[in-house]
């Protein structure tokens, strides 16, 4: 590899043991990719706080204790728990302890304590064209696609090593030429634009897109120009779950795809495929476990974390009503959003509507199964994709409005839709 | 029983010999496997219910959330990790686990990449052996 003087010094251990080891692992990756140089990064999003056993806690703690510092501004992903309400969420003290150790370790490393899987709704985010390093799939897809910053799909804790070394192999999506779309997906004529007034369309189309495209860089034509940023978040999170999507070009929407020519670098799409109503019917089936016989135990929103504006919208839709006594209703947000909601009194107002507000954690981690929860409803394509495999809890998918009406009614409320057959 | 040699590139070098768990569909370690025993828990996956612990786990490419590296690290720590892996393409998400397990946990999980054609050929492989420094694997069918 072509190393700069500074990188050579890192390898020799002149800038600390951890920078040396970090660079060694990154070189292993570079070797596999046939990459000859590193690229400096300007931001790291650390995905090292979901409890996945002792390996991660011990690893991150070792980095924190070593005295190493992040070389670049680093935001922190969602952890497993609400750091204050972990007991009510069914976590054992052992897990709280592991999370607290990882929290401390990140503080030692100099990270910004955002504790959210939606850092783009937080206090610090990259700008167009910046080289960054992230290991959270929805963040990778959002920063690459919606912002136009550049990261590959890294796996925790590699991004932390990239942030400590301040560089990653110059490969893949870090390079402009690799970011052009190869194939094109179009929305079929049997899909009507007005259906997008239902926010669940973004997750359903994304699920189909991820299933068709896999892990490639393609473009999608025909998405509505009217959307909330949160719709794009939900699209990215779902497409990165049903497929390995790290970058999707939404023609006329995302910055590198304002035109077809921009998205394809002046070339023609090599492949053109179509998403039709049939694909949406399949997506709906995949996201709602067909074996569900039990009624909804919990409605959960905020996967990825809900934004301030999502919470405002929830209050609007609740319209003074309350969650039914038979139902639990969760909203999970990042630490910054929780602070802002507290500033304006909305955190309390949501609580008064019977909603359990959680911050910092991940609803896919909360220990609901062990207190007998069988079925959870969500508006999230990501939750629908992972729930059963991770927790054994059956997912039911619905729009934001349906989730709220279900929470208030105390039983499943679903409207007739063209994709429900 | 027949042993054949298949050319490959090693994404991570090492030696191993084990039975095969073969899957034709992509795989997400996060939400897809119980780290305590290595059993696949994703009901949509073709390997649902089978264990990858101590096996040569074959799947074409990685999918989904990026916790894969840490899941593999934890499996390495608990002794439930695959003995080796074979993909058509190994993306950084998957490779991170074996790379860090190698440097920080002293557990070697060699990873090989084969062509799509060879990947299909290996569907009925019984055992596969990996060799340090080689550019092939040996397959018992």
Interface residues (C-beta under 8 A of the other chain):
Chain A: X21 X24 X25 X28 X29 X32 X33 X47 X48 X50 X52 X53 X54 X55 X56 X59 X135 X136 X137 X140 X152 X153 X154 X155 X156 X157 X158 X161 X172 X214 X215 X240 X241 X242 X243 X244 X286 X364 X385 X386 X388 X389 X390
Chain B: X11 X12 X26 X28 X30 X31 X32 X35 X41 X42 X43 X44 X61 X62 X63 X64 X65 X66 X67 X68 X69 X70 X71 X73 X74 X76 X77 X78 X89 X90 X91 X92 X93 X94 X95 X96 X97 X99 X100 X102 X103 X104 X105
